[in-house]
């Protein structure tokens, strides 16, 4: 998984991760790296329930690697 900064896009926006506060590039208004991360329905719900914004590449990958039992 890459970072939006690895794929320059005019619509990149710098955001702060809702989990760790690290800054990262977001291209949600275009093609962003996060669309390529596979999340279970449980992981997606966990993110929506726990955080008020986007997660950085490291945190999104961490959540995507959790088992459903670790999320609950």
Chimera marker file (.cmm) of the C-alpha trace (Angstrom):
<marker_set name="trace">
<marker id="1" x="0.000" y="0.000" z="0.000" r="1" g="1" b="0" radius="0.5"/>
<marker id="2" x="1.298" y="3.402" z="-0.894" r="1" g="1" b="0" radius="0.5"/>
<marker id="3" x="0.671" y="6.928" z="0.218" r="1" g="1" b="0" radius="0.5"/>
<marker id="4" x="-1.156" y="9.514" z="-1.862" r="1" g="1" b="0" radius="0.5"/>
<marker id="5" x="2.077" y="11.494" z="-1.859" r="1" g="1" b="0" radius="0.5"/>
<marker id="6" x="3.616" y="8.631" z="-3.892" r="1" g="1" b="0" radius="0.5"/>
<marker id="7" x="1.088" y="9.280" z="-6.665" r="1" g="1" b="0" radius="0.5"/>
<marker id="8" x="0.897" y="13.028" z="-7.277" r="1" g="1" b="0" radius="0.5"/>
<marker id="9" x="-2.647" y="14.231" z="-7.836" r="1" g="1" b="0" radius="0.5"/>
<marker id="10" x="-3.809" y="17.822" z="-8.008" r="1" g="1" b="0" radius="0.5"/>
<marker id="11" x="-6.635" y="17.034" z="-5.588" r="1" g="1" b="0" radius="0.5"/>
<marker id="12" x="-4.369" y="15.705" z="-2.792" r="1" g="1" b="0" radius="0.5"/>
<marker id="13" x="-5.181" y="17.199" z="0.567" r="1" g="1" b="0" radius="0.5"/>
<marker id="14" x="-3.067" y="16.939" z="3.706" r="1" g="1" b="0" radius="0.5"/>
<marker id="15" x="-5.077" y="15.382" z="6.524" r="1" g="1" b="0" radius="0.5"/>
<marker id="16" x="-4.310" y="14.329" z="10.071" r="1" g="1" b="0" radius="0.5"/>
<marker id="17" x="-4.976" y="10.702" z="11.011" r="1" g="1" b="0" radius="0.5"/>
<marker id="18" x="-7.946" y="10.330" z="13.361" r="1" g="1" b="0" radius="0.5"/>
<marker id="19" x="-6.111" y="7.518" z="15.185" r="1" g="1" b="0" radius="0.5"/>
<marker id="20" x="-2.452" y="8.632" z="15.535" r="1" g="1" b="0" radius="0.5"/>
<marker id="21" x="-2.517" y="12.312" z="14.408" r="1" g="1" b="0" radius="0.5"/>
<marker id="22" x="0.151" y="11.696" z="11.744" r="1" g="1" b="0" radius="0.5"/>
<marker id="23" x="-0.197" y="13.850" z="8.618" r="1" g="1" b="0" radius="0.5"/>
<marker id="24" x="-0.785" y="12.090" z="5.304" r="1" g="1" b="0" radius="0.5"/>
<marker id="25" x="-1.886" y="12.834" z="1.767" r="1" g="1" b="0" radius="0.5"/>
<marker id="26" x="-5.536" y="12.193" z="0.910" r="1" g="1" b="0" radius="0.5"/>
<marker id="27" x="-6.838" y="12.032" z="-2.637" r="1" g="1" b="0" radius="0.5"/>
<marker id="28" x="-10.449" y="11.155" z="-1.771" r="1" g="1" b="0" radius="0.5"/>
<marker id="29" x="-11.766" y="13.602" z="-4.349" r="1" g="1" b="0" radius="0.5"/>
<marker id="30" x="-9.867" y="11.564" z="-6.953" r="1" g="1" b="0" radius="0.5"/>
<marker id="31" x="-8.201" y="8.131" z="-6.844" r="1" g="1" b="0" radius="0.5"/>
<marker id="32" x="-6.771" y="7.671" z="-3.347" r="1" g="1" b="0" radius="0.5"/>
<marker id="33" x="-4.545" y="4.888" z="-1.986" r="1" g="1" b="0" radius="0.5"/>
<marker id="34" x="-7.214" y="4.019" z="0.613" r="1" g="1" b="0" radius="0.5"/>
<marker id="35" x="-9.568" y="2.645" z="-2.057" r="1" g="1" b="0" radius="0.5"/>
<marker id="36" x="-7.085" y="-0.178" z="-2.569" r="1" g="1" b="0" radius="0.5"/>
<marker id="37" x="-7.136" y="-1.344" z="1.080" r="1" g="1" b="0" radius="0.5"/>
<marker id="38" x="-9.450" y="-4.292" z="1.593" r="1" g="1" b="0" radius="0.5"/>
<marker id="39" x="-11.567" y="-4.000" z="4.745" r="1" g="1" b="0" radius="0.5"/>
<marker id="40" x="-14.072" y="-6.443" z="6.182" r="1" g="1" b="0" radius="0.5"/>
<marker id="41" x="-17.520" y="-5.033" z="6.951" r="1" g="1" b="0" radius="0.5"/>
<marker id="42" x="-16.624" y="-5.339" z="10.652" r="1" g="1" b="0" radius="0.5"/>
<marker id="43" x="-13.382" y="-3.365" z="10.216" r="1" g="1" b="0" radius="0.5"/>
<marker id="44" x="-15.191" y="-0.642" z="8.269" r="1" g="1" b="0" radius="0.5"/>
<marker id="45" x="-17.873" y="-0.374" z="10.959" r="1" g="1" b="0" radius="0.5"/>
<marker id="46" x="-15.158" y="-0.243" z="13.658" r="1" g="1" b="0" radius="0.5"/>
<marker id="47" x="-13.481" y="2.681" z="11.873" r="1" g="1" b="0" radius="0.5"/>
<marker id="48" x="-16.774" y="4.508" z="11.397" r="1" g="1" b="0" radius="0.5"/>
<marker id="49" x="-17.741" y="3.969" z="15.060" r="1" g="1" b="0" radius="0.5"/>
<marker id="50" x="-14.366" y="4.824" z="16.599" r="1" g="1" b="0" radius="0.5"/>
<marker id="51" x="-12.963" y="7.666" z="14.470" r="1" g="1" b="0" radius="0.5"/>
<marker id="52" x="-14.259" y="10.966" z="13.122" r="1" g="1" b="0" radius="0.5"/>
<marker id="53" x="-12.048" y="11.074" z="10.063" r="1" g="1" b="0" radius="0.5"/>
<marker id="54" x="-9.688" y="9.273" z="7.741" r="1" g="1" b="0" radius="0.5"/>
<marker id="55" x="-6.861" y="7.038" z="8.920" r="1" g="1" b="0" radius="0.5"/>
<marker id="56" x="-3.284" y="7.244" z="7.660" r="1" g="1" b="0" radius="0.5"/>
<marker id="57" x="-1.859" y="4.368" z="5.591" r="1" g="1" b="0" radius="0.5"/>
<marker id="58" x="-0.208" y="2.740" z="8.631" r="1" g="1" b="0" radius="0.5"/>
<marker id="59" x="-3.319" y="2.839" z="10.821" r="1" g="1" b="0" radius="0.5"/>
<marker id="60" x="-5.659" y="1.742" z="8.038" r="1" g="1" b="0" radius="0.5"/>
<marker id="61" x="-3.388" y="-1.209" z="7.310" r="1" g="1" b="0" radius="0.5"/>
<marker id="62" x="-3.257" y="-2.075" z="11.004" r="1" g="1" b="0" radius="0.5"/>
<marker id="63" x="-7.056" y="-2.120" z="11.269" r="1" g="1" b="0" radius="0.5"/>
<marker id="64" x="-7.385" y="-4.080" z="8.019" r="1" g="1" b="0" radius="0.5"/>
<marker id="65" x="-5.103" y="-6.778" z="9.474" r="1" g="1" b="0" radius="0.5"/>
<marker id="66" x="-7.144" y="-7.232" z="12.670" r="1" g="1" b="0" radius="0.5"/>
<marker id="67" x="-9.345" y="-10.282" z="12.894" r="1" g="1" b="0" radius="0.5"/>
<marker id="68" x="-13.051" y="-9.784" z="13.446" r="1" g="1" b="0" radius="0.5"/>
<marker id="69" x="-12.710" y="-11.059" z="17.034" r="1" g="1" b="0" radius="0.5"/>
<marker id="70" x="-9.980" y="-8.439" z="17.740" r="1" g="1" b="0" radius="0.5"/>
<marker id="71" x="-12.240" y="-5.663" z="16.467" r="1" g="1" b="0" radius="0.5"/>
<marker id="72" x="-15.265" y="-6.462" z="18.669" r="1" g="1" b="0" radius="0.5"/>
<link id1="1" id2="2" r="1" g="1" b="0" radius="0.2"/>
<link id1="2" id2="3" r="1" g="1" b="0" radius="0.2"/>
<link id1="3" id2="4" r="1" g="1" b="0" radius="0.2"/>
<link id1="4" id2="5" r="1" g="1" b="0" radius="0.2"/>
<link id1="5" id2="6" r="1" g="1" b="0" radius="0.2"/>
<link id1="6" id2="7" r="1" g="1" b="0" radius="0.2"/>
<link id1="7" id2="8" r="1" g="1" b="0" radius="0.2"/>
<link id1="8" id2="9" r="1" g="1" b="0" radius="0.2"/>
<link id1="9" id2="10" r="1" g="1" b="0" radius="0.2"/>
<link id1="10" id2="11" r="1" g="1" b="0" radius="0.2"/>
<link id1="11" id2="12" r="1" g="1" b="0" radius="0.2"/>
<link id1="12" id2="13" r="1" g="1" b="0" radius="0.2"/>
<link id1="13" id2="14" r="1" g="1" b="0" radius="0.2"/>
<link id1="14" id2="15" r="1" g="1" b="0" radius="0.2"/>
<link id1="15" id2="16" r="1" g="1" b="0" radius="0.2"/>
<link id1="16" id2="17" r="1" g="1" b="0" radius="0.2"/>
<link id1="17" id2="18" r="1" g="1" b="0" radius="0.2"/>
<link id1="18" id2="19" r="1" g="1" b="0" radius="0.2"/>
<link id1="19" id2="20" r="1" g="1" b="0" radius="0.2"/>
<link id1="20" id2="21" r="1" g="1" b="0" radius="0.2"/>
<link id1="21" id2="22" r="1" g="1" b="0" radius="0.2"/>
<link id1="22" id2="23" r="1" g="1" b="0" radius="0.2"/>
<link id1="23" id2="24" r="1" g="1" b="0" radius="0.2"/>
<link id1="24" id2="25" r="1" g="1" b="0" radius="0.2"/>
<link id1="25" id2="26" r="1" g="1" b="0" radius="0.2"/>
<link id1="26" id2="27" r="1" g="1" b="0" radius="0.2"/>
<link id1="27" id2="28" r="1" g="1" b="0" radius="0.2"/>
<link id1="28" id2="29" r="1" g="1" b="0" radius="0.2"/>
<link id1="29" id2="30" r="1" g="1" b="0" radius="0.2"/>
<link id1="30" id2="31" r="1" g="1" b="0" radius="0.2"/>
<link id1="31" id2="32" r="1" g="1" b="0" radius="0.2"/>
<link id1="32" id2="33" r="1" g="1" b="0" radius="0.2"/>
<link id1="33" id2="34" r="1" g="1" b="0" radius="0.2"/>
<link id1="34" id2="35" r="1" g="1" b="0" radius="0.2"/>
<link id1="35" id2="36" r="1" g="1" b="0" radius="0.2"/>
<link id1="36" id2="37" r="1" g="1" b="0" radius="0.2"/>
<link id1="37" id2="38" r="1" g="1" b="0" radius="0.2"/>
<link id1="38" id2="39" r="1" g="1" b="0" radius="0.2"/>
<link id1="39" id2="40" r="1" g="1" b="0" radius="0.2"/>
<link id1="40" id2="41" r="1" g="1" b="0" radius="0.2"/>
<link id1="41" id2="42" r="1" g="1" b="0" radius="0.2"/>
<link id1="42" id2="43" r="1" g="1" b="0" radius="0.2"/>
<link id1="43" id2="44" r="1" g="1" b="0" radius="0.2"/>
<link id1="44" id2="45" r="1" g="1" b="0" radius="0.2"/>
<link id1="45" id2="46" r="1" g="1" b="0" radius="0.2"/>
<link id1="46" id2="47" r="1" g="1" b="0" radius="0.2"/>
<link id1="47" id2="48" r="1" g="1" b="0" radius="0.2"/>
<link id1="48" id2="49" r="1" g="1" b="0" radius="0.2"/>
<link id1="49" id2="50" r="1" g="1" b="0" radius="0.2"/>
<link id1="50" id2="51" r="1" g="1" b="0" radius="0.2"/>
<link id1="51" id2="52" r="1" g="1" b="0" radius="0.2"/>
<link id1="52" id2="53" r="1" g="1" b="0" radius="0.2"/>
<link id1="53" id2="54" r="1" g="1" b="0" radius="0.2"/>
<link id1="54" id2="55" r="1" g="1" b="0" radius="0.2"/>
<link id1="55" id2="56" r="1" g="1" b="0" radius="0.2"/>
<link id1="56" id2="57" r="1" g="1" b="0" radius="0.2"/>
<link id1="57" id2="58" r="1" g="1" b="0" radius="0.2"/>
<link id1="58" id2="59" r="1" g="1" b="0" radius="0.2"/>
<link id1="59" id2="60" r="1" g="1" b="0" radius="0.2"/>
<link id1="60" id2="61" r="1" g="1" b="0" radius="0.2"/>
<link id1="61" id2="62" r="1" g="1" b="0" radius="0.2"/>
<link id1="62" id2="63" r="1" g="1" b="0" radius="0.2"/>
<link id1="63" id2="64" r="1" g="1" b="0" radius="0.2"/>
<link id1="64" id2="65" r="1" g="1" b="0" radius="0.2"/>
<link id1="65" id2="66" r="1" g="1" b="0" radius="0.2"/>
<link id1="66" id2="67" r="1" g="1" b="0" radius="0.2"/>
<link id1="67" id2="68" r="1" g="1" b="0" radius="0.2"/>
<link id1="68" id2="69" r="1" g="1" b="0" radius="0.2"/>
<link id1="69" id2="70" r="1" g="1" b="0" radius="0.2"/>
<link id1="70" id2="71" r="1" g="1" b="0" radius="0.2"/>
<link id1="71" id2="72" r="1" g="1" b="0" radius="0.2"/>
</marker_set>
